[in-house]
Amino acid sequence: MTPSPPLDGILRFLSLAPSRFAVLLLALGACAPSILPPALAPRPPARRDAVPAVVRARLPQEDVPLAFDRGLWHLGGTLTLPARDEGARVPAVVLVHGSGPMSRDGVMRGQIGLGFGFDLPVYQRLAAALAAHGFAVYRYDKRTCGTFNGCADNGPSLIPYSMLTEAFATSEYVRDAEAALDTLVQHPAIDPGRTFFVGHSEGGQLLPVLLSERPKVRAGVMLAPPFHTMTVVLEQQSERVRWAFTLTGQPERAEVEGRQLHDAAHALERIERGTHLGDPVLGQPPAMWASWIALAHSAPTLARELDRPLLVLGGSYDYNVVPSEIDAWARWLAASPRAPHRVRVLDCVTHALNCVTQPDPQRITPSDIGHDLAPSLVLEIVNFLEAHAGVQAVPIAGGPPQALVWGAGRGLATDATHLYVGTADGRVLKVPKAGGAALALARTELYASDIAVDDHHVYWVERSKAGALVRTPK
């Protein structure tokens, strides 16, 4: 067969780099897609009246500054944009911080009971990883982080130091995240119809509130989120610290730090009862703890009532938010009637989202502690976001968008009546433009991209180890 000009272009490209593509046999029954033969047909002569195709410039992945104001507060941030075609709009994520003063990079040096011996910029690494998969990521300095406390070099502030060091109600962090979203969707490279929140630790516990108040946000990812109040979590941390330091031959440190957390947990019990005398707890005033406790009480109920999905991830090596907290989310969300949630405890993952490969805590060496995010965690997040980025149709004359299919990942082609898309779970779908049920044409090992169509077939590149160019009848 003589390939059509678009297919011929693809085949000539593949002939220049044959090592990237191997033949893959897909056993899908009578209508299985076929692998294109290696022999290349001669290129048909160019038509003299052909109009050159418009080629858009390809923009590289980049970090750009992006800040916003809330009242007297100016919060600096960084927007990481993925590689993209010029003029394209991409799906986007807002990162929501964990507790304490946190910069936009989210630098962590360890977790309770386990120091890493190096700085890990958790949020910067997460932004880069998600951008590599086509998502823009906005991260900003928390309002408790700045030059006034050495947390970030974000310039001098016009606000008095006494105000900067004042603790805030947790609701202020919710409003900051919403302001960050409002700023993000104004950027010309962002698709405002495909946005997500990703929250870490305390930020994960804020997500049910954020999604409840922002119904246009498609889904949320909760990383190491507590299920119970910090009264319970601090008691768990006390036990874990005693265990970890005793195990590594530091019984005195185990007793001192374990007692400190135990006493803080009892102070929070008094705050809940309204009998605390007003002294700070772990350096924070009672009002801050009271606001966090109130939000923690409401988060599970709000999460179960959501009509959009949550991905909840924890780690087996997390000492700050222990795996039983994630198990509690799993049991609770299993009864959710309105959205398909996913909850997982990932092997070897810590509270800083990296991996400790040594399963015996007594034998951990520096080489066992990962210097980057755990690949299993990144894969879970990417698959979830891609599965809920979706495909929508918008009338050219204007009007509300219509969701045609959920779960679309990468690759999109059209003919007169249908869309052809690859999904995050490996399917190639044929979707009516007018709306209706999607037909699964094939299933791939990983996912399909670079989809093309002609009058009779659908073609795609199989993004697996084999990397084959595949076709199947329409």
Residue, then its C-alpha position, 0 to 999 in steps of 0.5 A: m500500500t502507498p501511504s498517504p502523505p501524512l503517514d509517509g511523513i511519519l514513516r520517513f521520520l521513523s526511518l531516520a531513527p529506527s533504534r527508537f522503534a521495535v516491532l510489537l505484536l498486539a494480540l487483540g483478536a480478529c480486529a487486532p491492529s497491525i504493525l506497519p511493515p519496515a519496507l518504505a514505499p517511495r515518496p509520492p511526487a509533491r503536488r505543485d499546488a500544495v499549501p505548506a502546513v502551518v508549523r507552530a514553534r515548540l516552546p521548551q519547559e520553563d520556570v516563569p515568575l508569577a506572584f499574587d496579592r491578598g490584601l497587604w500580602h504579596l506572595g511570590g511564586t514560580l509557574t513551571l510550564p511544560a514543553r508545548d506548542e506556541g499558543a497552546r493551553v495546558p492543564a495546570v496544578v496548584l500546589v498547597h503547602g504542608s504545615g510550618p513555614m514552607s517556601r515555593d520549593g518545599v525544602m525538607r531535610g528529613q522527617i521526624g525520627l529520620g534525617f536525610g543529610f541533605d536538602l530535598p526541594v520536594y515541591q520544585r521536584l514535583a513541579a518539574a516531574l509533572a511538567a515533564h508529563g504536560f502539566a503546568v504547576y504553580r507553587y508559591d511561598k507560604r505567607t509564613c515564609g520570607t526573609f523575616n525568618g530566613c525561609a525564603d529570599n523573596g525580598p523585603s516586606l512592607i508589613p511590620y515584622s510583628m505582623l509577619t511573625e503572627a500565626f494565621a488561622t488555617s482558613e487564610y491558607v485556604r484563601d491563599a490557595e484560591a487566590a493562587l488558582d485565580t492568578l494561575v488561570q489568567h495566564p495565557a498558557i493555562d487552560p482554565g477548564r483543566t485545573f487541579f489542586v495537589g496538597h501535601s500534608e496539612g495542604g492535603q487536608l485542606l483539599p476537601v474544603l478547596l474542592s467544595e468551594r471551587p466546583k470547576v476544579r476537576a480533581g484533587v491529589m492529597l499527599a500524606p494527608p492526616f485523617h484525624t485531628m492533630t491531637v491524634v497525629l501528634e500522639q502518633q508522632s510521639e510514639r513513632v519518635r520514641w520507636a525510631f530513636t530507640l531503634t537507632g540507639q538514641p534512647e535519651r533523644a527518644e525520651v525528650e522528643g517523644r515527651q515533647l510531642h506527647d505534651a503537645a498532644h495533651a495541650l491540643e486536647r485542652i484546646e479542643r475542650g476550651t480549657h487551654l490557658g493560652d500558652p503557645v504549643l510547639g511555638q504556635p498560638p492556640a488559635m492557629w491550632a483551634s482553626w486547624i482542628a476545626l478544619a480537620h473535623s470537617a474534611p472527611t465529611l466534605a471529602r465524602e460529599l464531593d462529586r469529583p475524584l480524589l487521589v490519596l497517597g501515603g508512604s510506608y516509611d512516613y513517620n509524620v503521617v503514619p500509614s494507618e491515617i491513609d488506611a482511615w481515608a480508604r475506609w471512609l472514602a470507600a462509602s463515597p456515593r458520588a465520585p470514584h476515589r483512589v487511596r494507596v499506601l506506597d512502599c518505601v515512600t517517606h513524608a518528603l515523598n522520596c524513597v528509602t530502599q532499605p526495609d530495615p530502619q536499623r540498617i539505613t545508610p545514606s545511599d539508601i535514601g533517595h535524592d529525588l521523588a519516588p517514581s511510584l508516587v510520580l506515576e500515580i499522580v500523573n496517571f490520575l491527572e491524565a485520567h481526569a484531564g478529559v476532552q471537551a468540545v466548545p462551540i466556535a461561536g461561543g458557549p459552554p464546553q461539553a465534556l466528550v470523554w473522561g480519562a483521555g491522556r495523550g494523542l488526539a486526532t479527528d475526522a468528520t464525525h469522530l475524535y480518536v484519543g489515547t487514554a491514561d489506562g492504555r486504550v485508544l477510543k473512538v468518540p463521536k463529536a456529537g457526544g455519546a458512547a466511546l468505542a474502545l478500538a485497542r488497548t496498548e501496553l502503556y499509552a498511545s500518542d501521536i495519533a493520526v487517521d486516514d479514511h480507513h485506519v487509526y495510527w499511533v505510536e505505542r509509548s512502551k519499551a517496544g515503541a512501535l508504530v501501530r494501526t487498526p481499522k477505524 
